[in-house]
Amino acid sequence: MQPSENKKGDGAKAVHGDEAKPGTDQTADGICPDCGGEGQVDGNTCPGCGGTGTVTVIVGDA
């Protein structure tokens, strides 16, 4: 996957843990640090990623 090819898609809604708006240049999906990519914390939907297990992270010098 290329850095700007965010699997959430350009129309994806930002979640709490995102460092930038999904689809922004020089971003990619990263594992959510709150849930470790599981999408849940203590049996509840992860507040950091909204249950997806991923967050948008900056990967370039943006």
Secondary structure, DSSP 8 states (H G I E B T S, - for coil): --TT--TT-TT----TT-SS-TT-TTEEEEE-TTTTTSSEETTEE-TTTTTSSEEEEE-S--
